[in-house]
Amino acid sequence: MPKKKPNNRKSNSSKSGQVRFEFRKGHQSQPRERGLTEEFAKSNEDIDTQRSQRVSGKGELTRRRTIKGNTTNPQGKDAFDSLQLDTLDSCVLGRVLRVHGLESIVQLDSGSILRCAVRRVLKNLSTDQRHVVVTGDRVRVETQGTDQGWIVRIESRQSELARTSRQRRHVIAANIDQLLIVTSAAEPSIKPNLIDRLLATAEQNNLPATIVINKCDLIRPAVLQPLIGSYAQLGYRVLCLSAAKGWGVEALAKSLVGHNTVVIGQSGVGKSSLLNRMVPGLVQRVQEVSQDNQKGKHTTTTAEWFSIDHQSAVIDTPGVRQFQLWDIIPAELTGLFRDIRPFASHCRYPDCSHQHENDCAVKDAVADGLLDPRRYDSYSQILDAPAFADDETIDLSQGMD
C-alpha cells in the first residue's frame, strides 16, 4: 500500500485572494461533540445535517480558517503580517510601547495612548513566537472609547532582536536599527561570552552594535585595555563610562540621535541608570546589586519604548542572564565571528568545526597568536553548549583603587 505524502502546508491560497492559515491547537471556543456515531447507530431517525455539528474539518471547529489576505507569501515566519481585514479602513496606526500580559500599551501617531487587547484571530495564529505583539511593533488599532482599543493588524517588521526561549522565538524588540550592549566592570562582573552571543545576533540581523562598559569608576581603567582592544580591533565601538559619576554619558547620548536603539545586558549593570541620564524626563526604577551573590535584581520587568524625539527612541529591556541564539546553526556561527571568519575559508575541510580536525586554519591562528584565545574559547563554548549562556565571568575587582 503506497504511503501517503505528509501535508506540511501551513496555509492554502485560492484565486479569490483568500488564505487558509493554521491556528494553534485548542483555540476553538467550544469542544467537539463526541459520540455522534454511536448516537446515530442507536437512533432510527435521520440526523438533520443542516443543524448538526460538522466534523469534516471545514467548519468553525477546524484549526484552519479562510481569511482575506496577501497570498504572495502566506507561509512566511510572520504569517500574521499578511492578514488583511475589512475593518482596516476605520483603524489608526500606532506604536507598541510595552506589553503587559494580555494588554498592550499603544501610542497612536496622533499622540494618544491606548490600552489595547489583541484580536483573537491574531493570538490564535500558529507561529514560532512566544508572543504575537512585541515592543516596537507598528500596529493598526480599532479604537474603543477614548483610552482603549483592539489591535487588529501587526505591520511588517523592519528588524528585530530575538533569542530562543523554551524552544520558541522570543522577540525582545522590533523595528530597531542599533544595538547597545551594556555590561559593567564590576558589581556584577563582566561576561564576555554573553557579549559575544549578542554580537553574533547583531551580525545575524545586520544591526550595528556598541559595547558600553559601565561602572568604570570601580576599577583601574588599565585593567580593561586587553578586553577593549580585542573588540576594538574587530571594528566594534567600545565606550567606558560611569552612570554614577556621569563620565562619558554625553558621548553615549549623542550616539542615540537618529536611531531606534535597543539597550540590553545583564541585570544590575546600570541600563536604567544610563537611560535616566540620557533621556530627559525619564525616571526608571533602579536597585542596588545583591551583596550576597553580586548579581543584579530584575528591576525592569518588560521591554519599553521611549521616544527621545521624532527620529530617535530607546528601548529599555529586562536584564538577561542567558541568551540562547535563535535560528543559528553551528555551520553559520563561524561567519558571525568577525575574527574567525577570515581564517575559516583556509581550513583543509570545508565543513571544519575548528575544534578537533587536523590542518585547521582557525586553530593554527590561535597557536600563532593571530586570533584571540578568549574569543576562540567563547566560540567553542557556544558551539558545544548553545542552550547555556550563564557562563564564566571576568572578575576585575582586583583592579580597584
NUMIKOL-200935 format. One record per atom (N, C-alpha, C): y, x, z; residue in one letter. Coordinates in steps of 0.02 Angstrom, whole numbers, padded with zeros to 5 digits, always signed. Layout:
N
YXZa/...
END
This chain:
401
-00060+00042+00000m/+00000+00000+00000m/+00062+00044+00000m/+00108+00036-00048p/+00166+00081-00050p/+00212+00070+00010p/+00241+00125+00031k/+00287+00122+00089k/+00354+00095+00066k/+00384+00056+00111k/+00450+00029+00096k/+00502+00083+00107k/+00551+00084+00063k/+00606+00132+00070k/+00652+00110+00126k/+00669+00157+00171p/+00714+00138+00226p/+00782+00119+00201p/+00811+00070+00232n/+00878+00047+00214n/+00927+00077+00264n/+00962+00129+00243n/+01009+00164+00287n/+01081+00144+00274n/+01092+00093+00233r/+01160+00074+00218r/+01192+00039+00277r/+01254+00059+00291k/+01290+00028+00345k/+01332-00031+00322k/+01345-00034+00258s/+01385-00089+00232s/+01368-00100+00159s/+01377-00161+00136n/+01367-00178+00066n/+01431-00207+00039n/+01444-00196-00024s/+01505-00223-00055s/+01486-00267-00114s/+01531-00311-00131s/+01521-00356-00187s/+01580-00353-00233s/+01574-00387-00291k/+01626-00385-00341k/+01690-00419-00316k/+01684-00463-00268s/+01742-00500-00243s/+01783-00461-00193s/+01764-00398-00180g/+01802-00358-00133g/+01783-00370-00061g/+01725-00401-00049q/+01702-00413+00019q/+01652-00360+00038q/+01656-00339+00101v/+01614-00284+00126v/+01572-00308+00184v/+01509-00285+00185r/+01464-00301+00241r/+01465-00243+00289r/+01496-00251+00348f/+01499-00198+00398f/+01446-00208+00451f/+01419-00153+00475e/+01368-00156+00527e/+01402-00157+00596e/+01374-00197+00641f/+01402-00205+00708f/+01352-00179+00759f/+01379-00167+00819r/+01336-00144+00873r/+01287-00198+00894r/+01230-00175+00921k/+01180-00222+00946k/+01208-00260+01006k/+01191-00323+01010g/+01211-00362+01067g/+01282-00387+01064g/+01314-00383+01005h/+01383-00406+01002h/+01388-00482+00995h/+01330-00516+00983q/+01333-00588+00971q/+01355-00625+01033q/+01389-00680+01022s/+01415-00719+01077s/+01361-00761+01111s/+01306-00774+01077q/+01253-00815+01105q/+01186-00786+01087q/+01137-00790+01132p/+01070-00762+01118p/+01033-00803+01065p/+00990-00771+01029r/+00950-00805+00979r/+00896-00848+01013r/+00891-00909+00992e/+00841-00953+01022e/+00771-00928+01006e/+00726-00935+01053r/+00657-00913+01045r/+00610-00974+01045r/+00551-00962+01019g/+00501-01014+01020g/+00508-01067+00968g/+00549-01055+00915l/+00558-01106+00864l/+00494-01120+00826l/+00454-01068+00814t/+00392-01078+00777t/+00343-01121+00816t/+00337-01108+00881e/+00291-01147+00923e/+00313-01220+00927e/+00380-01231+00932e/+00404-01299+00936e/+00391-01337+00870e/+00398-01300+00816f/+00385-01332+00750f/+00312-01351+00743f/+00267-01307+00768a/+00195-01321+00761a/+00175-01381+00804a/+00208-01390+00862k/+00190-01445+00906k/+00221-01511+00884k/+00276-01507+00848s/+00311-01567+00830s/+00285-01596+00764s/+00285-01662+00759n/+00265-01695+00697n/+00324-01711+00652n/+00384-01698+00679e/+00444-01713+00641e/+00470-01650+00608e/+00502-01661+00552d/+00533-01604+00517d/+00597-01584+00554d/+00609-01520+00553i/+00670-01495+00584i/+00727-01501+00535i/+00783-01526+00559d/+00843-01532+00517d/+00872-01462+00507d/+00859-01433+00448t/+00880-01364+00436t/+00955-01357+00431t/+00991-01412+00419q/+01063-01408+00415q/+01095-01399+00483q/+01061-01424+00536r/+01089-01420+00604r/+01055-01367+00647r/+00998-01343+00625s/+00962-01295+00666s/+00992-01225+00658s/+00971-01182+00703q/+00997-01114+00702q/+00962-01073+00649q/+01001-01034+00611r/+00973-00993+00558r/+00952-00926+00587r/+00892-00905+00572v/+00866-00842+00597v/+00850-00794+00540v/+00879-00805+00482s/+00864-00764+00424s/+00907-00702+00420s/+00955-00693+00466g/+00998-00635+00465g/+01060-00646+00423g/+01075-00707+00403k/+01135-00720+00362k/+01187-00761+00399k/+01172-00783+00459g/+01219-00824+00497g/+01262-00782+00543g/+01293-00815+00591e/+01338-00779+00636e/+01301-00736+00686e/+01234-00742+00689l/+01196-00702+00736l/+01172-00637+00707l/+01187-00624+00645t/+01167-00560+00615t/+01212-00504+00640t/+01188-00441+00635r/+01229-00384+00656r/+01274-00361+00599r/+01274-00397+00544r/+01320-00382+00490r/+01360-00444+00473r/+01424-00432+00456r/+01466-00487+00437r/+01505-00469+00374r/+01522-00520+00335t/+01560-00509+00274t/+01634-00513+00291t/+01670-00459+00275i/+01741-00454+00291i/+01778-00431+00229i/+01836-00461+00217k/+01876-00438+00161k/+01900-00368+00175k/+01887-00322+00129g/+01905-00253+00143g/+01910-00211+00081g/+01924-00147+00091n/+01929-00099+00037n/+01860-00071+00025n/+01833-00082-00034t/+01763-00062-00049t/+01758+00009-00075t/+01813+00046-00078t/+01810+00113-00107t/+01771+00160-00062t/+01777+00152+00004n/+01742+00197+00050n/+01722+00159+00112n/+01677+00110+00105p/+01659+00069+00163p/+01615+00104+00213p/+01587+00164+00195q/+01542+00198+00240q/+01573+00260+00270q/+01639+00264+00271g/+01673+00321+00300g/+01663+00323+00374g/+01682+00381+00405k/+01670+00389+00477k/+01713+00341+00518k/+01770+00319+00489d/+01811+00269+00522d/+01808+00205+00480d/+01752+00170+00485a/+01742+00112+00442a/+01795+00060+00453a/+01821+00055+00515f/+01870+00003+00529f/+01936+00016+00495f/+01946+00077+00467d/+02007+00091+00429d/+02011+00047+00368d/+01953+00025+00342s/+01952-00012+00280s/+01965-00087+00288s/+01967-00110+00351l/+01973-00182+00361l/+02041-00208+00338l/+02039-00261+00301q/+02100-00296+00280q/+02094-00368+00304q/+02142-00390+00344l/+02139-00456+00373l/+02194-00500+00344l/+02180-00565+00341d/+02229-00611+00313d/+02292-00616+00354d/+02288-00597+00418t/+02346-00604+00462t/+02393-00544+00461t/+02379-00494+00418l/+02420-00434+00419l/+02493-00447+00401l/+02506-00499+00362d/+02574-00512+00341d/+02618-00529+00401d/+02589-00557+00452s/+02627-00576+00511s/+02625-00524+00566s/+02595-00466+00552c/+02588-00414+00603c/+02643-00362+00597c/+02652-00324+00651v/+02703-00272+00654v/+02669-00205+00670v/+02699-00151+00647l/+02672-00084+00658l/+02693-00057+00726l/+02649-00016+00755g/+02665+00015+00818g/+02623+00077+00829g/+02636+00111+00885r/+02601+00172+00904r/+02569+00161+00972r/+02505+00181+00978v/+02469+00176+01042v/+02493+00233+01087v/+02524+00215+01143l/+02549+00265+01190l/+02494+00288+01238l/+02453+00242+01260r/+02397+00259+01305r/+02348+00201+01306r/+02288+00215+01329v/+02235+00165+01332v/+02208+00162+01403v/+02208+00102+01432h/+02180+00091+01499h/+02124+00040+01493h/+02062+00064+01488g/+02006+00019+01483g/+02010-00026+01422g/+02015-00091+01433l/+02018-00139+01379l/+02089-00152+01355l/+02137-00122+01389e/+02207-00134+01372e/+02239-00071+01343e/+02278-00081+01290s/+02314-00026+01258s/+02389-00040+01262s/+02427+00012+01279i/+02499+00007+01281i/+02526+00030+01214i/+02559-00014+01178v/+02583+00000+01111v/+02658-00006+01108v/+02690+00044+01077q/+02761+00041+01064q/+02773+00023+00991q/+02805-00033+00980l/+02819-00055+00912l/+02874-00011+00881l/+02877-00012+00816d/+02929+00027+00782d/+02999+00003+00801d/+03005-00058+00824s/+03069-00084+00846s/+03089-00059+00915s/+03041-00027+00951g/+03055-00001+01017g/+03024-00041+01073g/+03002-00102+01059s/+02971-00144+01111s/+02903-00116+01130s/+02885-00126+01193i/+02821-00102+01219i/+02779-00163+01238i/+02717-00166+01211l/+02673-00222+01223l/+02608-00199+01255l/+02579-00244+01295r/+02512-00234+01321r/+02465-00271+01275r/+02420-00234+01242c/+02379-00263+01189c/+02305-00257+01204c/+02269-00308+01182a/+02195-00305+01181a/+02173-00293+01109a/+02113-00268+01102v/+02086-00253+01036v/+02047-00312+01010v/+02060-00331+00948r/+02024-00387+00919r/+01949-00373+00919r/+01910-00425+00932r/+01839-00417+00942r/+01803-00387+00882r/+01826-00404+00822v/+01793-00379+00762v/+01799-00303+00759v/+01851-00273+00788l/+01858-00201+00789l/+01814-00170+00843l/+01813-00201+00901k/+01773-00174+00957k/+01699-00173+00942k/+01676-00221+00902n/+01604-00227+00889n/+01579-00189+00829n/+01624-00155+00793l/+01601-00115+00736l/+01557-00058+00760l/+01504-00045+00722s/+01458+00009+00740s/+01486+00075+00714s/+01514+00115+00759t/+01542+00180+00742t/+01514+00232+00790t/+01527+00296+00774d/+01504+00350+00818d/+01555+00366+00872d/+01609+00328+00877q/+01661+00341+00926q/+01646+00307+00992q/+01668+00338+01047r/+01663+00307+01112r/+01712+00249+01118r/+01773+00258+01091h/+01824+00207+01094h/+01854+00198+01024h/+01866+00136+01006v/+01892+00122+00939v/+01966+00142+00934v/+02005+00126+00985v/+02077+00140+00985v/+02090+00199+01032v/+02130+00248+01009v/+02145+00306+01049v/+02220+00318+01048v/+02243+00360+01094t/+02314+00378+01098t/+02336+00411+01033t/+02393+00388+01007g/+02420+00416+00946g/+02405+00375+00884g/+02361+00326+00890d/+02343+00284+00832d/+02403+00243+00810d/+02410+00236+00744r/+02457+00188+00716r/+02418+00123+00705r/+02443+00069+00733v/+02407+00006+00732v/+02452-00051+00708v/+02420-00104+00686r/+02455-00166+00670r/+02440-00217+00725r/+02493-00247+00750v/+02487-00290+00809v/+02510-00361+00791v/+02470-00409+00814e/+02490-00479+00810e/+02519-00498+00878e/+02583-00508+00881t/+02617-00519+00945t/+02599-00586+00975t/+02596-00587+01041q/+02584-00648+01080q/+02636-00650+01136q/+02690-00686+01125g/+02742-00687+01175g/+02787-00626+01169g/+02818-00608+01224t/+02866-00553+01223t/+02837-00486+01243t/+02781-00486+01279d/+02755-00422+01304d/+02680-00413+01293d/+02648-00455+01253q/+02576-00450+01241q/+02561-00456+01167q/+02502-00435+01149g/+02483-00439+01079g/+02410-00422+01068g/+02388-00428+01005w/+02320-00411+00984w/+02323-00356+00932w/+02282-00304+00941i/+02276-00252+00890i/+02226-00277+00839i/+02248-00287+00777v/+02205-00315+00725v/+02185-00264+00673v/+02218-00206+00673r/+02200-00154+00625r/+02222-00087+00650r/+02180-00035+00637i/+02198+00035+00651i/+02210+00070+00585i/+02269+00097+00576e/+02284+00132+00514e/+02245+00197+00509e/+02237+00222+00449s/+02200+00285+00438s/+02234+00342+00476s/+02193+00383+00507r/+02219+00439+00546r/+02231+00500+00501r/+02287+00533+00512q/+02302+00594+00475q/+02264+00653+00503q/+02252+00653+00568s/+02215+00707+00601s/+02193+00681+00669s/+02149+00719+00701e/+02126+00700+00768e/+02096+00760+00803e/+02095+00757+00869l/+02062+00807+00911l/+02004+00772+00946l/+01943+00796+00934a/+01885+00761+00959a/+01835+00811+00988a/+01794+00787+01033r/+01739+00826+01062r/+01679+00781+01068r/+01622+00810+01086t/+01561+00771+01097t/+01557+00750+01169t/+01544+00687+01181s/+01536+00661+01249s/+01480+00609+01248s/+01428+00622+01284r/+01370+00577+01287r/+01343+00562+01217r/+01338+00615+01177q/+01310+00613+01110q/+01352+00570+01062q/+01414+00557+01080r/+01458+00518+01036r/+01524+00555+01027r/+01562+00534+00977r/+01626+00567+00962r/+01679+00539+01008r/+01707+00582+01049h/+01761+00563+01094h/+01827+00589+01065h/+01865+00546+01035v/+01930+00565+01006v/+01981+00565+01062v/+02011+00623+01075i/+02059+00630+01129i/+02128+00607+01107i/+02149+00625+01047a/+02214+00605+01021a/+02212+00604+00945a/+02253+00561+00916a/+02255+00554+00843a/+02325+00565+00817a/+02328+00582+00752n/+02392+00592+00716n/+02434+00646+00748n/+02404+00704+00757i/+02438+00762+00786i/+02441+00817+00733i/+02487+00864+00742d/+02491+00919+00694d/+02496+00987+00728d/+02484+00990+00793q/+02488+01053+00829q/+02450+01049+00894q/+02418+01104+00913l/+02377+01106+00974l/+02406+01158+01022l/+02417+01136+01084l/+02444+01181+01135l/+02390+01189+01188l/+02358+01248+01190i/+02304+01262+01237i/+02335+01294+01299i/+02334+01259+01354v/+02365+01283+01416v/+02310+01307+01463v/+02319+01368+01488t/+02275+01396+01538t/+02318+01428+01592t/+02288+01457+01642s/+02327+01487+01696s/+02298+01555+01713s/+02343+01600+01732a/+02321+01667+01750a/+02283+01668+01816a/+02297+01621+01859a/+02264+01616+01924a/+02271+01544+01950a/+02224+01526+01994e/+02226+01461+02028e/+02234+01402+01980e/+02185+01386+01939p/+02118+01415+01932p/+02118+01474+01883p/+02064+01512+01886s/+02058+01571+01844s/+02049+01551+01771s/+02066+01597+01728i/+02065+01585+01656i/+01993+01581+01630i/+01981+01537+01581k/+01916+01529+01550k/+01922+01544+01476k/+01909+01606+01455p/+01915+01623+01384p/+01868+01584+01338p/+01809+01568+01362n/+01762+01532+01318n/+01787+01462+01303n/+01820+01430+01351l/+01849+01365+01339l/+01905+01370+01288l/+01944+01423+01292i/+01996+01435+01242i/+01965+01443+01173i/+01910+01481+01169d/+01877+01493+01105d/+01850+01429+01075d/+01824+01385+01116r/+01799+01321+01091r/+01856+01279+01063r/+01912+01278+01098l/+01969+01239+01074l/+01997+01270+01009l/+01997+01336+01005l/+02021+01368+00944l/+01975+01353+00886l/+01910+01351+00898a/+01862+01334+00845a/+01874+01262+00820a/+01888+01217+00867t/+01903+01147+00848t/+01968+01144+00809t/+02018+01184+00829a/+02081+01185+00792a/+02070+01211+00720a/+02028+01262+00712e/+02013+01288+00646e/+01976+01234+00604e/+01932+01198+00636q/+01894+01146+00601q/+01940+01092+00573q/+01993+01076+00610n/+02038+01022+00591n/+02103+01047+00560n/+02107+01112+00545n/+02167+01142+00515n/+02230+01128+00556n/+02224+01135+00622l/+02280+01125+00667l/+02305+01192+00692l/+02369+01207+00684p/+02396+01269+00715p/+02390+01265+00791p/+02370+01321+00821a/+02359+01323+00893a/+02400+01377+00926a/+02428+01360+00984t/+02465+01408+01025t/+02432+01412+01094t/+02423+01472+01119i/+02392+01483+01185i/+02448+01495+01235i/+02450+01455+01288v/+02501+01461+01340v/+02466+01482+01405v/+02486+01538+01433i/+02459+01561+01497i/+02512+01548+01550i/+02499+01499+01592n/+02545+01479+01645n/+02531+01518+01709n/+02575+01513+01757k/+02569+01544+01824k/+02566+01620+01819k/+02604+01648+01772c/+02605+01721+01765c/+02643+01754+01822c/+02677+01715+01863d/+02711+01743+01921d/+02663+01762+01977d/+02599+01742+01971l/+02550+01756+02024l/+02512+01821+02013l/+02522+01855+01956i/+02486+01917+01942i/+02534+01967+01911i/+02510+02029+01903r/+02548+02080+01866r/+02537+02067+01792r/+02590+02062+01753p/+02584+02046+01681p/+02539+02094+01643p/+02536+02157+01665a/+02496+02207+01628a/+02422+02189+01627a/+02400+02150+01677v/+02329+02131+01680v/+02310+02087+01621v/+02357+02050+01594l/+02343+02004+01539l/+02343+02036+01470l/+02367+02097+01465q/+02377+02128+01400q/+02313+02132+01357q/+02255+02151+01384p/+02195+02152+01340p/+02178+02085+01310p/+02183+02032+01351l/+02168+01965+01326l/+02220+01941+01276l/+02283+01954+01291i/+02337+01934+01245i/+02330+01971+01179i/+02316+02035+01183g/+02308+02075+01122g/+02251+02051+01078g/+02197+02029+01111s/+02138+02005+01073s/+02156+01945+01030s/+02193+01897+01059y/+02212+01837+01021y/+02270+01850+00974y/+02316+01893+00994a/+02373+01907+00950a/+02351+01941+00886a/+02301+01984+00889q/+02276+02017+00829q/+02244+01968+00780q/+02223+01911+00805l/+02193+01860+00762l/+02246+01814+00732l/+02308+01823+00750g/+02361+01783+00722g/+02381+01723+00765g/+02353+01717+00825y/+02371+01662+00869y/+02432+01681+00910y/+02476+01632+00919r/+02534+01643+00961r/+02515+01634+01034r/+02532+01683+01076v/+02516+01681+01147v/+02581+01686+01187v/+02592+01639+01232l/+02652+01638+01273l/+02632+01645+01347l/+02666+01689+01382c/+02656+01698+01454c/+02718+01669+01489c/+02707+01623+01534l/+02763+01591+01567l/+02744+01566+01636l/+02793+01536+01669s/+02782+01507+01736s/+02822+01443+01741s/+02787+01387+01749a/+02822+01323+01756a/+02859+01320+01822a/+02831+01352+01874a/+02863+01351+01940a/+02929+01389+01940a/+02930+01446+01906k/+02991+01488+01904k/+03036+01471+01845k/+03009+01436+01795g/+03048+01421+01736g/+03047+01476+01684g/+03003+01526+01692w/+03001+01581+01644w/+02970+01556+01578w/+03003+01569+01523g/+02976+01556+01457g/+02971+01483+01437g/+02993+01437+01479v/+02987+01366+01464v/+03032+01346+01406v/+03091+01375+01402e/+03138+01358+01348e/+03109+01376+01280e/+03077+01435+01275a/+03047+01456+01211a/+02990+01409+01192a/+02952+01387+01241l/+02898+01340+01227l/+02925+01273+01204l/+02979+01250+01234a/+03008+01186+01215a/+03032+01187+01143a/+03057+01243+01119k/+03080+01247+01050k/+03023+01240+01001k/+02963+01262+01020s/+02906+01258+00975s/+02880+01186+00967s/+02904+01140+01009l/+02882+01070+01004l/+02924+01030+00955l/+02982+01056+00937v/+03028+01018+00895v/+02998+01007+00825v/+02998+00945+00803g/+02973+00928+00737g/+02898+00922+00732g/+02864+00920+00789h/+02790+00917+00788h/+02766+00863+00836h/+02706+00838+00821n/+02668+00796+00868n/+02616+00841+00900n/+02628+00861+00961t/+02588+00914+00994t/+02544+00885+01048t/+02480+00901+01046v/+02434+00881+01099v/+02425+00941+01146v/+02433+00928+01211v/+02428+00979+01263v/+02361+00970+01298v/+02320+01023+01298i/+02253+01018+01326i/+02236+01081+01364i/+02194+01075+01415g/+02174+01132+01456g/+02138+01108+01518g/+02119+01156+01560q/+02084+01141+01622q/+02128+01099+01669q/+02096+01068+01717s/+02133+01035+01770s/+02167+01087+01814s/+02229+01074+01832g/+02263+01118+01879g/+02300+01176+01848g/+02301+01182+01782v/+02334+01240+01751v/+02409+01228+01743v/+02433+01166+01755g/+02504+01153+01753g/+02529+01120+01689g/+02486+01082+01656k/+02508+01048+01594k/+02564+00998+01608k/+02554+00956+01659s/+02604+00906+01675s/+02668+00938+01701s/+02662+00992+01739s/+02722+01027+01764s/+02763+01055+01707s/+02730+01082+01656l/+02766+01108+01598l/+02802+01052+01561l/+02767+00995+01552l/+02797+00939+01516l/+02856+00910+01554l/+02852+00909+01620n/+02909+00884+01660n/+02971+00926+01649n/+02962+00991+01637r/+03019+01035+01625r/+03045+01031+01553r/+03000+01015+01506m/+03019+01017+01435m/+03044+00950+01408m/+03018+00895+01434v/+03036+00829+01408v/+03087+00797+01455v/+03146+00783+01432p/+03198+00754+01475p/+03177+00685+01502p/+03185+00677+01567g/+03170+00613+01599g/+03097+00601+01615g/+03054+00648+01598l/+02982+00639+01611l/+02966+00660+01682l/+02929+00618+01717v/+02908+00633+01786v/+02833+00619+01791v/+02793+00667+01770q/+02721+00661+01775q/+02698+00684+01844q/+02649+00648+01871r/+02624+00665+01938r/+02585+00731+01936r/+02595+00773+01986v/+02561+00838+01990v/+02530+00845+02060v/+02479+00888+02064q/+02445+00902+02128q/+02430+00977+02133q/+02421+00999+02195e/+02403+01068+02206e/+02329+01079+02190e/+02311+01140+02174v/+02242+01159+02161v/+02203+01159+02226v/+02140+01137+02224s/+02098+01136+02283s/+02088+01207+02310s/+02099+01216+02374q/+02091+01281+02404q/+02018+01298+02418q/+01974+01248+02415d/+01903+01260+02429d/+01868+01293+02370d/+01879+01267+02309n/+01843+01293+02251n/+01889+01319+02196n/+01955+01319+02210q/+02004+01343+02161q/+02001+01306+02094q/+01981+01242+02097k/+01979+01201+02037k/+02034+01148+02042k/+02060+01131+01984g/+02113+01080+01982g/+02086+01011+01994g/+02130+00967+02018k/+02112+00897+02028k/+02134+00856+01968k/+02096+00804+01952h/+02112+00762+01894h/+02171+00717+01912h/+02231+00742+01900t/+02291+00703+01914t/+02307+00657+01856t/+02306+00684+01796t/+02316+00644+01735t/+02249+00613+01716t/+02247+00547+01712t/+02184+00512+01702t/+02173+00487+01631t/+02225+00486+01591t/+02218+00462+01522t/+02268+00498+01478t/+02251+00507+01415a/+02297+00538+01368a/+02357+00491+01357a/+02417+00521+01355e/+02477+00480+01348e/+02526+00513+01300e/+02555+00472+01257w/+02602+00494+01206w/+02673+00487+01232w/+02713+00542+01228f/+02783+00542+01249f/+02825+00564+01190f/+02872+00522+01170s/+02917+00539+01115s/+02975+00580+01142s/+02988+00637+01109i/+03046+00679+01127i/+03106+00656+01087i/+03097+00647+01022d/+03148+00619+00978d/+03112+00584+00921d/+03147+00567+00868h/+03116+00530+00813h/+03065+00572+00774h/+03067+00638+00780q/+03022+00681+00743q/+02976+00723+00787q/+02980+00715+00852s/+02941+00757+00897s/+02909+00715+00952s/+02849+00734+00972a/+02814+00700+01026a/+02762+00747+01055a/+02744+00735+01118v/+02691+00773+01151v/+02641+00724+01180v/+02579+00745+01183i/+02525+00704+01211i/+02496+00741+01270i/+02507+00716+01330d/+02477+00745+01390d/+02407+00718+01397d/+02358+00762+01411t/+02288+00742+01414t/+02259+00759+01482t/+02207+00723+01503p/+02172+00741+01566p/+02141+00810+01561p/+02135+00843+01618g/+02105+00910+01619g/+02032+00909+01597g/+02012+00960+01561v/+01942+00965+01538v/+01908+01024+01572v/+01849+01013+01596r/+01809+01067+01625r/+01754+01089+01577r/+01742+01050+01525q/+01695+01069+01473q/+01719+01038+01408q/+01703+01072+01354f/+01724+01048+01288f/+01668+01063+01239f/+01626+01012+01228q/+01570+01020+01182q/+01594+01004+01111q/+01581+01049+01065l/+01605+01042+00997l/+01574+00981+00963l/+01613+00949+00920w/+01590+00891+00882w/+01584+00908+00808w/+01528+00888+00779d/+01517+00893+00707d/+01523+00965+00682d/+01499+01012+00722i/+01497+01082+00701i/+01425+01106+00710i/+01393+01126+00655i/+01325+01152+00658i/+01329+01228+00666i/+01275+01260+00690p/+01277+01333+00701p/+01298+01372+00639p/+01277+01351+00580a/+01294+01388+00519a/+01369+01388+00505a/+01404+01338+00532e/+01476+01333+00520e/+01518+01369+00571e/+01488+01386+00629l/+01526+01415+00684l/+01557+01482+00665l/+01521+01522+00626t/+01546+01588+00607t/+01613+01582+00570t/+01619+01534+00526g/+01680+01525+00488g/+01739+01503+00530g/+01727+01480+00591l/+01781+01455+00634l/+01806+01509+00682l/+01774+01568+00680f/+01798+01626+00719f/+01832+01674+00670f/+01897+01680+00676r/+01935+01720+00628r/+01912+01793+00627r/+01893+01821+00684d/+01874+01891+00687d/+01803+01904+00663d/+01759+01855+00669i/+01689+01863+00647i/+01681+01848+00573i/+01721+01804+00548r/+01715+01780+00478r/+01716+01837+00427r/+01760+01888+00431p/+01760+01940+00380p/+01697+01982+00377p/+01663+01991+00434f/+01603+02033+00436f/+01540+01995+00416f/+01541+01928+00426a/+01480+01889+00415a/+01455+01892+00343a/+01500+01899+00295s/+01480+01900+00225s/+01445+01965+00205s/+01445+02016+00248h/+01414+02080+00232h/+01345+02089+00264h/+01321+02037+00296c/+01254+02042+00327c/+01200+02042+00273c/+01143+02070+00290r/+01088+02076+00242r/+01061+02007+00223r/+01056+01963+00274y/+01027+01897+00262y/+01083+01844+00258y/+01082+01801+00208p/+01135+01751+00201p/+01136+01700+00258p/+01078+01689+00291d/+01075+01641+00346d/+01072+01677+00414d/+01101+01736+00417c/+01100+01776+00478c/+01135+01740+00535c/+01104+01739+00593s/+01134+01708+00652s/+01176+01757+00692s/+01173+01822+00673h/+01212+01876+00704h/+01192+01887+00777h/+01129+01875+00791q/+01105+01884+00859q/+01045+01931+00863q/+00993+01918+00822h/+00931+01957+00829h/+00909+01991+00764h/+00945+01978+00709e/+00925+02006+00644e/+00944+02079+00638e/+00906+02115+00596n/+00923+02185+00579n/+00975+02185+00524n/+01010+02242+00517d/+01061+02250+00465d/+01113+02194+00468d/+01135+02179+00529c/+01185+02127+00539c/+01254+02161+00543c/+01299+02143+00498a/+01365+02174+00496a/+01407+02155+00556a/+01395+02096+00584v/+01433+02074+00643v/+01414+02116+00703v/+01350+02126+00715k/+01328+02167+00772k/+01350+02240+00762k/+01349+02263+00700d/+01372+02332+00687d/+01447+02338+00702d/+01485+02286+00687a/+01557+02288+00701a/+01571+02290+00776a/+01530+02256+00815v/+01537+02259+00887v/+01521+02329+00912v/+01467+02359+00887a/+01447+02426+00908a/+01498+02479+00888a/+01532+02468+00831d/+01581+02517+00807d/+01651+02506+00836d/+01658+02455+00879g/+01723+02442+00909g/+01772+02405+00864g/+01747+02376+00809l/+01790+02339+00763l/+01796+02265+00782l/+01752+02242+00825l/+01751+02172+00847l/+01749+02170+00923l/+01792+02129+00952d/+01796+02123+01025d/+01730+02098+01053d/+01697+02137+01098p/+01633+02115+01126p/+01638+02049+01163p/+01696+02037+01195r/+01702+01974+01232r/+01701+01914+01185r/+01734+01920+01128r/+01734+01866+01079r/+01664+01856+01049r/+01628+01911+01038y/+01560+01904+01013y/+01515+01871+01064y/+01523+01888+01128d/+01484+01856+01181d/+01501+01781+01185d/+01564+01765+01175s/+01585+01695+01177s/+01553+01656+01119s/+01553+01687+01061y/+01520+01656+01002y/+01446+01645+01017y/+01412+01694+01045s/+01341+01688+01060s/+01327+01635+01111s/+01371+01630+01160q/+01362+01579+01212q/+01368+01509+01183q/+01417+01498+01139i/+01424+01432+01108i/+01364+01417+01064i/+01339+01468+01029l/+01283+01459+00983l/+01218+01444+01021l/+01209+01476+01078d/+01147+01468+01116d/+01147+01403+01157d/+01204+01385+01183a/+01207+01326+01226a/+01268+01285+01210a/+01268+01250+01152p/+01328+01213+01131p/+01346+01155+01177p/+01298+01132+01219a/+01312+01075+01261a/+01349+01094+01325a/+01356+01159+01339f/+01386+01181+01402f/+01450+01220+01387f/+01502+01203+01424a/+01566+01237+01413a/+01597+01259+01479a/+01569+01237+01536d/+01597+01257+01600d/+01570+01326+01618d/+01598+01377+01585d/+01568+01443+01584d/+01604+01491+01629d/+01592+01555+01617e/+01620+01607+01660e/+01696+01608+01657e/+01725+01631+01710t/+01797+01638+01714t/+01814+01712+01723t/+01875+01729+01708i/+01901+01796+01720i/+01949+01792+01778i/+01932+01822+01834d/+01975+01821+01893d/+02025+01878+01890d/+02088+01859+01885l/+02142+01908+01881l/+02179+01914+01947l/+02152+01885+02001s/+02187+01885+02065s/+02196+01956+02093s/+02153+02003+02071q/+02160+02071+02095q/+02223+02104+02067q/+02253+02070+02017g/+02314+02098+01988g/+02377+02069+02018g/+02371+02031+02073m/+02429+02001+02105m/+02470+02055+02140m/+02536+02042+02142d/+02580+02090+02176d/+02568+02088+02251d/
END
